[in-house]
Amino acid sequence: MRQAFALDALALDRTRGEPLHRQLYRALAALIAEHTLPAGSELPSTRDLAADLAIARNTVVAAYDQLATEGYLLSRAGARPVVVELPAGPAVQARAPAGSADRPLSRRGETMMRQPVHHGTPGQIAFHPGMPDARAFPFGVWSRLLARRAGFAGETLFGTYHVAGLPALREAIASYLRTGRGVRCTADQVVVTTGAQAAFDLLARLLLDPGDSVWVEEPGYFGAQSAFVAAGARLAGLTVGLEGWQLEPPPVTPRLIYVTPACQYPLGITMRVEQRLRLLEIAERCDAWVIEDDFDGEYRFQGRPVPAMQGSDRAGRVIYVGTFAKILFPALRLGYMVLPAALCARIPHALSTTGQFAPLLLQAALADFMNEGLMARHLKRMRRVYAERRLAFQAACEAQLAGRLTLLSGEAGIQVVGFFDQPLDDRRVAEAAQRLGVNVSPLSKHYRQGSPRHGLVLGYAACTAAETEQGMRKLREALDSASPDTASATA
């Protein structure tokens, strides 16, 4: 009776765009999977079911054939199809009960889920740290380069070729780094990545075993640190203050040392030459790798950009990592690393294993952008714009936040650190600013060991003068709302 009732309830909708044989297949498959049609029961013949539903017999044949192919029916020559016995499968719950534990992740997965992030919110330009002004990027030119490359790419740019990077782009990057950043390299040492974070993740897996020690700056960039922690490394703090890097070695021997010498993140200071040489000497003595993160060394507003530390390395220990996120725009997701010759030969195998290789079409357009002088022109223009905005930002901060926030006069970079003039919880301030539509990053997030110093990491490059003034007013409101006096008054 149950089978007869179920089949009598079958209905097909001729007004739908889905073919009738697919509708019939889906309906029967659902009845079998839900055990409404019991195992072992026979279905009507194709002729009988076609007559009952007033459809063509071939429609039923197509549905039965698909069900038999997928294992719902046992089809025998000269006999009616029989429903196959299916396992019950897992019980389905619409919503997990309150307090129930999620399915467990691996230890690595749990570690990755706990790492700090800061991506900001769309529409909140002021004052995202490290955000360039994408509105000033020549997207019209960029679109024409992409269209030109797409139109004449053939198969060269649409396959999984050149996993270490398009040769034209690797050569363009090597040329730029030699002349603009003082990096000693050939195109064969350049590896194109999907951003700097992808490079950190790949290098962490290639160079570190669980339990290895990594010296990281304190305060420092939590994105790179997260990649090392996820690889199972133990972090040792390399203290950075206003006087520079304190190179009294931590009490552990490092396998890897991570630094941002051209523009320390987040403080914005520059590593002096004697500290650079001292660091390279320590790496040599400890037989350690050094990752030099040059995330925005191009933006220096006192004198010329300082050459990369990699240019002073004679032992092949420094791995130079750079990105186009600050020069062009973050969503481009293109970065690069310059490897010592010892690591170059087999890097395509690691890239293929992880899938961390960038789209060739984007690489080709970027190579044209660099080779035709467009990047140099854009960079020169933005240096001038950001220098003006930096001064306007400092003036607005002094005028509106005097007695609340004091800016550190960093030497480079498109973000600055502000220290509180009274004891405040920077995470509370950041949350209050977020509610007002202002995007800032708490300084304490950049500390992993010891007592963090509280303040804010503030970007200024993406803000016009009017946006800076408006953002400062809202930031002042956020600071006032988070002050102890305000909290006690509203308690």
C-alpha positions in Angstrom: 0.0 0.0 0.0 2.8 2.4 0.9 4.4 1.8 -2.5 1.1 2.3 -4.4 0.4 5.5 -2.4 3.8 6.9 -3.0 3.7 6.3 -6.8 0.1 7.7 -7.0 1.4 10.9 -5.4 4.0 11.4 -8.2 3.4 14.7 -10.1 5.4 16.3 -12.9 5.2 20.0 -13.8 5.3 20.6 -17.5 5.6 24.4 -17.0 9.0 24.0 -15.4 12.2 24.3 -17.4 13.5 21.0 -16.1 13.0 18.1 -18.5 10.3 15.6 -17.4 12.7 12.6 -17.2 14.9 14.6 -14.7 11.8 15.5 -12.6 10.8 11.8 -12.5 14.3 10.7 -11.7 14.6 13.2 -8.8 11.2 12.2 -7.4 11.9 8.5 -7.5 15.4 8.9 -6.1 14.1 10.9 -3.1 11.4 8.2 -2.4 14.0 5.5 -2.5 16.6 7.4 -0.4 14.0 8.2 2.3 12.9 4.5 2.3 9.3 5.5 1.3 9.7 2.9 -1.4 10.9 -0.1 0.6 13.9 -2.2 -0.5 12.9 -5.2 -2.7 9.7 -3.6 -4.0 9.1 -3.7 -7.8 8.4 -0.5 -9.7 5.7 -0.4 -12.4 6.8 -1.3 -15.9 7.9 1.6 -18.1 4.7 1.3 -20.2 2.4 1.3 -17.1 4.0 4.2 -15.4 4.1 6.2 -18.6 0.3 5.6 -19.0 -0.3 6.6 -15.3 1.6 9.9 -15.7 0.5 10.6 -19.3 4.0 10.9 -20.5 6.1 9.2 -23.2 7.4 5.8 -22.4 11.0 6.9 -23.3 10.8 9.5 -20.5 10.3 6.7 -18.0 13.0 4.6 -19.6 15.5 7.5 -19.3 14.6 8.0 -15.6 14.8 4.2 -14.8 18.2 3.9 -16.6 19.7 6.8 -14.6 18.4 5.3 -11.3 19.9 1.9 -12.2 23.2 3.5 -13.2 23.5 5.3 -9.8 22.5 2.2 -7.9 19.0 3.0 -6.8 17.4 0.2 -8.9 18.3 -3.3 -9.9 17.4 -3.7 -13.5 16.9 -7.1 -15.1 16.0 -8.0 -18.6 12.4 -8.9 -19.0 11.5 -8.0 -15.4 10.4 -4.9 -13.5 13.1 -2.9 -11.8 13.6 -3.6 -8.1 14.4 -1.0 -5.4 17.9 -1.7 -3.9 18.4 -1.7 -0.1 20.3 1.4 0.9 22.0 2.1 4.2 20.2 4.4 6.6 23.0 7.0 6.4 23.7 9.6 9.1 20.9 11.2 11.0 20.2 14.7 9.8 19.9 17.6 12.3 18.6 20.9 11.2 20.5 22.6 14.0 23.1 21.3 16.5 21.9 21.4 20.1 23.1 24.3 22.2 26.5 23.6 23.8 27.4 20.7 21.6 31.0 20.4 20.5 31.9 21.0 16.9 33.6 18.2 15.0 37.2 18.2 16.1 39.9 19.8 13.9 43.5 18.8 13.7 45.9 20.5 16.2 47.2 22.5 13.2 43.6 23.4 12.2 42.8 24.6 15.7 46.0 26.7 15.8 45.2 28.3 12.5 41.7 29.1 13.6 43.1 31.0 16.7 45.4 33.3 14.8 44.7 37.1 14.8 43.5 38.7 11.6 42.6 42.2 10.5 41.0 42.6 7.1 38.9 45.7 7.8 35.4 46.4 6.5 34.4 47.6 3.0 33.5 51.3 2.9 35.6 52.1 6.0 38.7 53.6 4.5 39.9 55.6 7.5 42.4 54.4 8.9 43.1 50.9 7.7 46.9 50.2 8.3 48.9 49.7 5.2 46.0 50.4 2.8 47.1 52.2 -0.4 44.7 54.5 -2.3 43.2 52.1 -4.9 41.2 55.0 -6.2 44.4 56.5 -7.6 45.4 53.4 -9.5 45.1 53.6 -13.3 42.5 50.9 -13.8 41.7 52.1 -17.3 45.3 51.3 -18.4 45.3 48.1 -16.4 42.1 47.0 -18.1 43.5 47.6 -21.5 46.7 45.6 -20.6 44.5 42.7 -19.4 42.3 42.7 -22.5 45.3 42.9 -24.8 47.0 39.9 -23.1 43.7 37.9 -23.0 43.1 38.5 -26.7 46.5 37.2 -27.8 47.3 34.7 -25.0 46.6 31.5 -26.9 47.2 28.5 -24.7 50.3 30.0 -23.0 48.5 31.9 -20.3 45.6 29.6 -19.7 47.4 26.5 -18.5 49.3 25.6 -15.4 52.6 26.5 -16.8 55.5 28.4 -15.3 54.5 27.6 -11.7 57.4 29.6 -10.4 56.3 32.7 -12.3 55.9 33.9 -15.9 59.5 34.4 -17.2 58.7 38.0 -18.4 57.4 39.0 -14.9 60.3 37.3 -13.1 62.8 39.2 -15.2 60.9 42.5 -14.7 60.8 41.9 -10.9 64.5 41.1 -10.8 65.4 44.2 -12.8 63.2 46.4 -10.5 64.7 44.9 -7.4 68.3 45.3 -8.6 67.9 49.0 -9.4 65.2 50.0 -6.9 65.9 47.9 -3.8 69.5 46.9 -4.0 68.7 43.2 -4.2 71.4 40.9 -5.7 69.5 38.4 -7.8 68.8 36.9 -11.2 65.4 36.2 -12.7 65.8 32.5 -11.9 65.8 33.3 -8.1 62.5 35.2 -8.3 59.4 33.2 -7.5 56.0 34.8 -8.0 53.4 34.1 -5.2 49.8 34.8 -4.5 50.8 37.6 -2.1 53.3 37.8 0.7 51.2 35.7 3.1 51.3 32.8 0.7 55.1 33.1 0.6 55.3 33.0 4.4 53.0 30.0 4.5 55.1 28.1 1.9 58.4 29.1 3.5 57.2 28.0 6.9 56.4 24.6 5.6 59.6 24.3 3.6 62.0 25.4 6.3 60.5 24.5 9.6 59.9 21.3 11.5 57.5 21.2 14.5 59.3 22.5 17.6 61.9 24.6 15.6 62.5 28.1 17.0 61.8 31.3 15.1 63.0 34.7 16.1 60.2 37.2 15.4 60.1 40.9 16.1 58.2 42.1 19.2 56.0 43.9 18.3 55.8 42.4 14.9 53.6 41.4 12.0 51.1 38.8 13.2 50.4 37.5 9.7 53.9 36.1 9.2 54.0 34.9 12.8 50.8 33.0 12.3 52.3 31.1 9.4 55.2 30.0 11.5 53.0 29.0 14.5 50.7 27.0 12.1 53.8 25.1 10.9 54.5 24.1 14.5 57.3 26.5 15.3 58.0 28.1 18.7 58.3 31.9 18.6 61.0 33.8 20.4 60.7 37.5 20.7 63.3 39.8 19.2 62.5 43.1 21.0 62.2 46.2 18.9 62.1 49.6 20.5 62.5 53.2 19.4 66.2 52.7 19.5 66.1 49.7 17.1 66.5 46.0 17.3 67.9 44.5 20.5 70.1 41.8 19.2 71.1 40.2 22.4 70.1 36.7 21.3 67.0 35.1 22.9 67.9 32.0 24.9 67.1 29.6 22.0 68.9 28.9 18.8 66.8 29.9 15.8 66.1 27.8 12.7 64.7 31.0 11.1 64.8 34.7 11.8 62.0 37.0 10.5 62.6 40.8 10.3 61.2 43.9 8.5 64.4 46.0 8.3 63.4 48.7 5.8 60.2 49.6 7.6 59.6 47.8 10.8 56.0 46.7 11.2 54.3 48.3 13.0 56.7 50.9 14.4 58.0 52.2 11.0 61.7 52.5 12.0 64.6 51.4 9.9 67.3 48.9 10.9 70.7 50.6 10.9 73.6 49.0 9.0 75.5 47.8 12.1 72.3 46.0 13.3 71.9 44.4 9.8 75.5 43.1 9.8 75.1 41.9 13.4 71.9 40.0 12.4 73.6 38.4 9.4 76.5 37.4 11.7 74.1 35.8 14.2 72.3 33.9 11.3 75.7 32.6 10.1 76.7 31.4 13.5 73.4 29.7 14.2 73.1 28.3 10.7 69.7 30.0 10.4 67.6 31.3 7.5 66.6 34.9 7.5 63.3 36.1 5.9 63.5 39.8 5.0 59.9 41.1 4.6 60.1 44.3 2.5 56.4 45.0 2.5 56.5 48.7 1.7 60.2 49.8 1.7 59.5 51.9 -1.4 57.7 54.5 0.7 60.4 56.4 2.6 59.8 60.1 3.2 63.2 61.2 4.5 65.9 60.7 1.9 66.0 57.8 -0.5 64.6 54.3 0.2 67.1 52.2 2.1 68.5 49.2 0.2 67.4 45.7 1.1 69.4 43.8 3.7 69.6 40.9 1.2 72.2 42.9 -0.8 74.6 42.6 2.1 74.2 38.8 2.4 77.1 36.8 1.1 76.3 33.5 2.7 73.0 32.8 0.8 70.8 32.9 4.0 68.4 35.7 3.3 65.1 35.1 1.6 63.6 38.3 0.4 59.8 38.6 0.3 58.0 41.5 -1.4 54.4 42.3 -2.5 52.6 44.5 -5.0 49.8 45.1 -2.5 51.1 48.4 -1.3 52.4 49.7 -4.7 49.3 48.7 -6.7 46.3 47.3 -4.7 45.9 44.4 -2.2 43.2 42.5 -4.1 45.7 41.9 -6.9 47.1 39.1 -4.7 50.5 39.1 -6.3 53.8 39.0 -4.4 57.2 37.4 -4.8 60.2 36.0 -3.0 63.9 36.0 -4.0 65.4 32.6 -3.0 69.0 31.7 -2.4 70.3 29.6 -5.2 70.2 26.5 -3.1 66.4 26.6 -2.9 65.6 27.4 -6.5 65.9 24.1 -8.3 63.1 22.2 -6.6 60.7 25.1 -5.7 58.3 24.2 -8.6 57.6 20.9 -6.9 56.5 22.6 -3.7 54.5 25.2 -5.6 52.7 22.4 -7.5 52.0 20.5 -4.2 50.4 23.5 -2.5 48.8 25.1 -5.6 50.3 28.5 -4.5 51.0 29.8 -8.0 49.5 32.9 -9.4 47.3 33.3 -12.6 49.5 33.7 -15.6 47.1 36.3 -17.2 47.6 38.7 -14.3 51.3 38.1 -14.3 51.5 38.9 -18.0 49.6 42.2 -17.6 51.8 43.1 -14.6 54.9 42.4 -16.6 53.7 44.8 -19.3 52.8 47.4 -16.6 56.3 47.2 -15.3 58.2 47.0 -18.6 56.3 49.9 -20.1 57.3 52.2 -17.2 53.8 52.4 -15.9 54.6 51.1 -12.4 57.5 53.4 -12.0 55.4 56.4 -13.0 52.5 55.3 -10.6 55.0 54.8 -7.8 56.6 58.2 -8.3 53.2 59.9 -8.2 52.0 58.0 -5.2 55.1 58.8 -3.2 54.4 62.5 -3.7 50.7 62.0 -2.8 51.4 60.0 0.3 54.0 62.4 1.5 51.4 65.2 1.4 48.8 63.0 3.1 51.3 62.0 5.8 51.9 65.6 6.7 48.1 66.3 6.6 47.4 63.3 8.8 50.0 64.4 11.4 48.6 67.9 11.5 45.1 66.7 11.9 46.1 64.3 14.7 47.9 67.0 16.5 45.0 69.4 16.2 42.2 67.0 17.1 43.8 64.4 19.3 46.2 66.4 21.4 46.3 65.0 24.9 44.7 61.7 23.7 47.1 60.2 21.2 50.8 60.9 20.3 52.1 59.7 16.9 55.5 58.0 16.6 57.5 59.8 13.9 58.4 56.7 11.9 60.7 57.1 8.9 58.9 55.1 6.3 55.7 53.2 5.4 52.1 54.1 4.8 51.0 53.5 8.4 52.0 55.1 11.7 51.7 54.1 15.4 49.9 56.3 17.9 50.6 55.8 21.6 47.8 56.7 24.1 48.4 59.6 26.4 46.4 57.9 29.2 45.9 54.3 30.1 43.4 52.8 27.6 42.5 49.3 26.3 43.3 49.6 22.6 41.0 46.8 21.7 38.1 48.6 23.3 39.1 51.8 21.4 39.3 49.8 18.1 35.8 48.3 18.7 34.4 51.8 19.5 36.0 53.2 16.3 34.6 50.3 14.3 31.1 51.1 15.4 31.7 54.7 14.2 32.9 53.6 10.8 36.6 54.0 11.5 39.0 51.1 10.8 42.0 51.0 13.1 44.2 48.2 14.4 45.1 47.8 18.1 48.8 47.9 18.7 48.6 45.2 21.4 47.6 42.6 18.8 51.2 42.8 17.5 52.7 41.5 20.8 52.8 37.8 21.5 55.0 37.7 24.6 55.4 39.8 27.7 53.3 42.9 28.4 52.0 44.6 25.3 52.1 48.4 24.8 48.7 49.8 24.0 48.1 52.2 21.1 46.8 52.2 17.6 48.2 51.3 14.2 46.8 53.8 11.7 46.9 54.0 7.9 46.7 57.4 6.2 47.5 56.7 2.6 43.9 56.0 1.4 42.4 59.1 3.0 41.9 62.5 1.4 42.3 65.5 3.6 38.5 65.7 4.1 38.3 62.0 5.0 41.2 62.4 7.4 39.5 65.3 9.2 36.2 63.3 9.4 38.0 60.2 10.6 39.9 62.1 13.3 36.7 63.5 14.7 35.2 60.0 14.9 38.4 58.6 16.4 38.4 61.3 19.1 34.8 60.3 19.9 36.0 56.6 20.1 38.9 57.5 22.4 36.7 59.6 24.7 34.1 56.8 24.9 36.7 54.3 25.9 38.4 56.5 28.5 38.2 55.5 32.2 36.5 58.7 33.1 33.8 58.1 30.6 33.4 54.5 31.7 33.0 55.4 35.4 30.6 58.2 34.5 28.3 55.8 32.6 28.6 53.0 35.1 
